[in-house]
């Protein structure tokens, strides 16, 4: 059966937006009840400021109204780093641009913010570039349990994250479910209820994973009804993507650098836009500066899940495509190795590839051949910390499909289990 691998995605203006998420060592909610930490690189500091109350609210569909009282807030505007120190009340996970005095900015799916607070409620202030029609969404995790979804866009600044909690101390994780094309977010401050305060967060875990990918790693269409729905930000759910799930299964911080439609050498349907190797070094996905400081957060594992878009439509013949694809892929692996000399690198084959689509392209066989040759050559040159890992083609009859034929939540869970097992096998985690 012919299926369209990806749909063309709308280009949405990016501007502001920052968020905090993922509690180190805290149990994040997932379909299997697995505990662990969220995604990304980690920074944290604490400074005091006063925060005023305002409108906000959360629910499974997005934000609603609800007043927040004035209170004391603690926020961070520090540079990036590898963890948090004693007394820090906020921790960032993922790539954050900390050059703006108003607060750190971010755009990659899986970027997360962690805090701990006392009281029965808390609000957050964001500057966000997304629109009401195509908003950014954050998974709200309190005390290790998912407590709904926060919808964020340019129409509001202050959002009620939680209220009516038992009086006491609580852990909070905000995990960005949406990818860069939806818009940049800027974190300004957390606002606890009046008379309450932010508290020191748990330390960052020692385990760290970086994922480099496309729409599959971003979580495109996971919450969609079936394969016929197009891209919308409310059906994208990085929190349930294999990339984030793997981090929780292994209790590791996970940075996810992924953008739908982007490829290794060519993008989906030859879209004129930078490929993933060209934007891999960015802090904000669609902004060349500031460049990401790779020394600020060093993972023990790097997962590359790219190539699906290169082989998705109008695929060039082998004579025209083999050399440019393999040389570009090899260059990306070389860049990863130079940035992280000791990391174990998994070069993966995605579950959307098959030899039946596009017709005559033999996409799966060729991707396996091309990427396998890169791994083989590196191993032959003495790099023993590189491995090929192939995700089985998705089984739509058994596990369903997300929007535009993307992997469903069930398929992502299976992918996470397979990848976690492979990582544990290689690193003893």
Steps between C-alpha positions, in 0.01 A plus 500: 500500500634842410523747783623856521790506742477864600277794428631845421518694818399864540781744569407690814682809620722448801579763755493454875453216744669315782406216725622284784443127539595153612572412859823314554439172668126569518249251356351641179168356394493279190271226368696232685545696820876524443686741723786723398609847398407712204695623201788726427799694626476642843559843648377654813548793732283689739421869527216677672241728348143586572222354289151632452186296455313472174294283269586147411392139536556154369297207385530211261422723205705803593483809713199637677443790735593507863647773714841472659581692811802720542798320636873452502654340196841359431632468150822435315677695230834331526711353223478133405672237706512133584289486812370684800668593825371481853228756562394547138125540469466459121667261256498516119520186288581549133648784297422845640623839376587688817627819335177700546451683831123435492558126535625187319357412157452157342330329207592130483242237590576332831647815653404488863490706819505361852418667829381413849254714695293520816128569517192390308550682167756650264500710181758560228571801280605444138564718197398279209505553124236244404142582405164398644440290189837321525614524861784349696404230751669383819444180693444585867644241738451551874649266757574249226145491357371658179252774589385622161632721224588868503417692181726801445495770230549872437151590630593455868801524731403361840360147525363310795691171494335331799255576780313310769800285588546359852675763710868412513807463278468399134726421204409654163616409150397691186592303185461669161300267275529711182786547256688809373271583208222595745701788647758605757413518872659717767479409867459804725411375849311260722244661730413298810186585695519790740727435795653186350838445336702296253721234657829333401456246221646148502841462332524418131549133417843387386358323192463718189368420151489718187261417214545649152198445278199615302124485554514151650733617778297820544173311557304605190137387497521261796167623641327498160196282437646317200727537197270746322546801731749773400755666724358703788690601812236352730555148360878519531615345826870471565430383854378168352763484223756219518774763547356631828370159612849352471633764737233419757551127467872544570461785751712727280480865399437510127563781252293467181617686188230421245300681229231351277582464133875547540743248361867413486580614146155601372178595674154356440406554132818709457366781720736796483604533864807412705545129560548357849883492475485871414293594805636244744732755658227753581361590840174633346401283204442772240755754626870462408610682816576434773672177406457213742788441742554125474735503798220620730318166502668176393284189446619142536263391218411664168216364285481603134161424343519667159451398137124449482452836327793441263326187373141623523406631153666548159800304622805538272654190349784318668767641270397858582415455867727247672816712521348833610277333759767278652765772506260745670386237752862404570585866554216532754625194690849648491368827645326311780817305574712818513250666738461190717817285475377234744131479408341185362332586168193313372431549128139391458261408219153646554175299504334701219743377237394213274582354160141544382492880526593697301439245226824376347724696737592205725526761775548268797762279333697798374486689831617185680781459245613863508489551877639153563800582283570814706495295820711227342763752384523665842534165672773400254684824578510410869187668641345220703228715658270522197213260431225458240151454646194436285148564628256250344255646246191621681208258517193714436256212539624413849613836633317767300643812339538864590433794269646475147598137558735580786569255785222468757544521876520120512769485231699768681478297821636194318779709350593635842515151647722378215734799521518488880593134488776570245638788708495289815679221314779732387539721808376281783223741598 
